[in-house]
Amino acid sequence: MILKRLKIPIEFVGETNCYVLIDENEKQAIVIDPAGKINDIVEILNNLNAELKYIYLTHCHADHIKGANELRKVKGGKILIHRNGRENLANRTPLLDDYVGLPPIYLKEDSIVDDEDLLHIGQIELKVIFTPGHTNDGTCLYCEKEGMLFSGDTLFKGAWGRVDLPTSSFNDIMNSIINKLLILPDETIVYPGHGDPTRIGDEKPIYLEAKPKKD
């Protein structure tokens, strides 16, 4: 397995993480949140002679999807997003392209995913975890074999995603993190949509007080 992280500068946001994951034996790839630097992504794929199977969007925000159309045009691959993202992409309000200083984005997914769906990139298996809160279409991708979680804007190092935006909810994101992510093994490496990686075990103390106490 080969994993590459690209830090993509977005005005008013900072840097968004894009991940390129490749099965080096079967030469298949998935790109997670292609916010830009499409030439760099294409170069990685071409240098490794990898077929782009999926373009995965962890949620609908413009700073994560800006380059999806161009990447699909150049390298193919199916654009995937949670089923709630279909409506978000269609009505465009939750995309926040104006809010982050980007031109209007018009994007149509190729297929939708649901909670606990399994994606296969060669021999790499990724499980979809539906984690609403930052948006109502937020998902993470979990690779149990490699102990990796791609958390989008649900879970960051020392923080969680904003909940003051269209379709967001504090209660939902706390439920997603506490009941769906923190149950993963402590050693699971978290690759977030912004900032540096962390581990599930390192994030647990932040949420202990938020978790409902048993009688």
C-alpha positions as CSV (number, residue, x, y, z in Angstrom):
1,M,0.0,0.0,0.0
2,I,1.1,3.5,-0.9
3,L,-0.3,6.6,0.9
4,K,0.4,10.1,-0.2
5,R,-0.9,13.3,1.5
6,L,-1.1,16.6,-0.4
7,K,-1.6,19.8,1.4
8,I,-3.8,22.1,-0.7
9,P,-4.0,25.8,0.1
10,I,-7.6,27.2,0.0
11,E,-8.3,30.9,0.6
12,F,-9.9,31.7,3.9
13,V,-9.5,28.1,5.0
14,G,-5.8,27.4,5.1
15,E,-4.8,23.9,3.9
16,T,-7.0,21.0,3.1
17,N,-5.6,17.5,3.1
18,C,-6.0,15.3,0.0
19,Y,-5.0,11.7,0.2
20,V,-4.0,9.3,-2.6
21,L,-4.2,5.6,-1.6
22,I,-2.8,3.0,-3.9
23,D,-2.7,-0.8,-3.9
24,E,0.8,-1.1,-5.4
25,N,0.3,-4.8,-6.4
26,E,-3.0,-4.4,-8.4
27,K,-2.3,-0.7,-9.4
28,Q,-5.6,0.6,-8.3
29,A,-6.1,3.9,-6.5
30,I,-8.6,6.1,-4.6
31,V,-8.3,9.8,-4.1
32,I,-9.9,11.3,-1.0
33,D,-11.1,14.9,-1.1
34,P,-9.3,16.3,-4.2
35,A,-9.4,20.0,-3.3
36,G,-6.9,21.0,-5.9
37,K,-3.3,20.3,-7.2
38,I,-4.8,18.0,-9.8
39,N,-1.5,18.0,-11.8
40,D,0.3,16.7,-8.7
41,I,-2.3,14.0,-8.1
42,V,-2.1,12.9,-11.8
43,E,1.6,12.8,-11.6
44,I,1.5,10.5,-8.6
45,L,-1.0,8.2,-10.4
46,N,1.0,8.2,-13.6
47,N,4.4,7.6,-12.0
48,L,3.0,4.6,-10.2
49,N,1.0,3.4,-13.2
50,A,-2.2,3.3,-11.1
51,E,-5.8,3.2,-12.3
52,L,-8.0,5.7,-10.5
53,K,-11.0,3.7,-9.3
54,Y,-12.7,6.1,-7.0
55,I,-12.8,9.8,-6.1
56,Y,-14.1,9.9,-2.6
57,L,-15.7,13.0,-1.0
58,T,-15.9,12.8,2.8
59,H,-18.5,15.6,2.7
60,C,-19.8,18.3,0.3
61,H,-17.8,21.4,1.3
62,A,-16.1,23.3,-1.5
63,D,-12.7,23.2,0.1
64,H,-12.8,19.4,-0.3
65,I,-14.4,18.9,-3.7
66,K,-13.0,21.7,-5.8
67,G,-10.8,19.5,-8.0
68,A,-13.1,16.5,-8.4
69,N,-14.5,17.4,-11.8
70,E,-11.1,18.1,-13.3
71,L,-9.6,14.9,-11.8
72,R,-12.5,12.8,-13.1
73,K,-12.1,14.4,-16.6
74,V,-8.3,13.7,-16.7
75,K,-8.1,10.3,-15.0
76,G,-11.6,8.8,-14.8
77,G,-12.8,7.2,-11.6
78,K,-16.2,7.4,-10.0
79,I,-17.1,10.2,-7.7
80,L,-18.6,8.9,-4.5
81,I,-20.4,10.7,-1.7
82,H,-22.9,9.7,1.0
83,R,-26.5,9.7,-0.2
84,N,-27.3,12.9,1.7
85,G,-24.5,14.5,-0.3
86,R,-26.5,14.0,-3.5
87,E,-29.1,16.6,-2.5
88,N,-26.4,18.9,-1.1
89,L,-24.5,18.8,-4.4
90,A,-27.7,19.5,-6.3
91,N,-28.9,22.4,-4.3
92,R,-25.4,23.8,-3.8
93,T,-26.2,25.9,-0.7
94,P,-24.2,23.6,1.7
95,L,-21.2,23.7,-0.6
96,L,-20.1,27.1,0.8
97,D,-18.0,27.9,-2.3
98,D,-18.7,31.7,-1.9
99,Y,-18.0,31.5,1.8
100,V,-14.5,30.1,1.2
101,G,-13.7,32.4,-1.7
102,L,-14.1,29.9,-4.5
103,P,-16.0,30.2,-7.9
104,P,-19.3,28.3,-8.1
105,I,-18.9,24.5,-8.1
106,Y,-21.3,22.4,-10.1
107,L,-20.7,18.7,-9.4
108,K,-22.6,15.5,-9.9
109,E,-21.7,12.3,-8.1
110,D,-21.5,9.0,-10.0
111,S,-22.6,6.8,-7.1
112,I,-23.7,7.2,-3.5
113,V,-22.5,5.3,-0.4
114,D,-24.2,4.3,2.9
115,D,-23.0,3.5,6.4
116,E,-20.9,0.3,6.5
117,D,-20.5,0.0,2.7
118,L,-17.2,-1.6,1.7
119,L,-15.0,-0.3,-1.0
120,H,-12.2,-2.3,-2.5
121,I,-9.0,-0.8,-4.0
122,G,-7.2,-3.8,-5.2
123,Q,-6.7,-5.8,-1.9
124,I,-7.3,-2.7,0.3
125,E,-10.7,-2.8,2.0
126,L,-12.2,0.5,3.2
127,K,-15.4,0.7,5.3
128,V,-17.7,3.7,5.1
129,I,-18.7,5.1,8.5
130,F,-21.5,7.6,8.4
131,T,-20.5,10.5,10.7
132,P,-23.0,13.4,10.4
133,G,-22.4,16.5,12.4
134,H,-20.1,18.8,10.5
135,T,-22.5,18.2,7.6
136,N,-25.4,15.9,7.3
137,D,-23.5,13.9,4.6
138,G,-20.2,13.4,6.5
139,T,-18.4,10.1,6.3
140,C,-15.1,8.5,7.3
141,L,-13.2,5.7,5.6
142,Y,-11.7,3.0,7.9
143,C,-9.1,0.5,6.8
144,E,-9.1,-2.1,9.6
145,K,-6.2,-4.1,8.2
146,E,-3.8,-1.1,8.1
147,G,-5.3,0.6,11.2
148,M,-6.1,3.8,9.4
149,L,-9.1,6.2,9.5
150,F,-9.7,9.0,7.0
151,S,-11.9,11.3,9.1
152,G,-12.7,14.2,6.8
153,D,-13.8,17.1,8.9
154,T,-15.4,15.0,11.7
155,L,-12.4,14.5,13.9
156,F,-9.2,16.5,14.0
157,K,-6.1,16.4,16.2
158,G,-7.4,17.9,19.4
159,A,-10.7,19.2,18.0
160,W,-13.9,18.4,16.0
161,G,-15.4,19.9,12.9
162,R,-17.3,23.2,12.9
163,V,-21.0,22.9,13.7
164,D,-22.2,26.4,12.9
165,L,-22.7,25.7,9.2
166,P,-25.7,24.6,7.0
167,T,-26.8,21.0,7.9
168,S,-24.4,20.8,10.9
169,S,-25.2,19.7,14.4
170,F,-23.2,19.6,17.6
171,N,-25.2,16.7,19.0
172,D,-24.7,14.7,15.8
173,I,-21.0,15.2,15.7
174,M,-20.5,14.3,19.3
175,N,-22.6,11.1,18.7
176,S,-20.6,10.3,15.6
177,I,-17.2,10.7,17.3
178,I,-18.1,9.1,20.6
179,N,-20.2,6.2,19.4
180,K,-18.6,5.5,16.0
181,L,-15.0,6.6,16.0
182,L,-13.7,6.3,19.6
183,I,-14.8,2.7,19.6
184,L,-12.0,1.9,17.1
185,P,-8.7,0.6,18.4
186,D,-6.6,3.2,20.2
187,E,-3.7,2.7,17.9
188,T,-5.8,3.6,14.8
189,I,-4.1,6.5,12.9
190,V,-6.5,9.3,12.1
191,Y,-5.8,11.2,8.8
192,P,-8.0,14.3,9.0
193,G,-9.3,16.7,6.4
194,H,-7.1,19.5,7.9
195,G,-4.0,19.5,10.0
196,D,-1.8,16.7,11.2
197,P,-2.5,13.0,11.8
198,T,-3.4,11.8,15.3
199,R,-4.5,8.5,17.0
200,I,-7.8,7.5,18.3
201,G,-6.3,6.8,21.8
202,D,-4.9,10.3,21.9
203,E,-8.3,11.9,21.2
204,K,-10.4,10.0,23.7
205,P,-9.6,12.2,26.8
206,I,-11.1,15.2,25.0
207,Y,-14.5,13.5,24.9
208,L,-14.8,11.8,28.3
209,E,-16.8,14.6,29.8
210,A,-19.1,14.9,26.8
211,K,-20.0,11.2,26.9
212,P,-23.2,10.5,28.8
213,K,-22.5,8.8,32.1
214,K,-24.1,5.5,33.0
215,D,-26.4,5.3,36.1
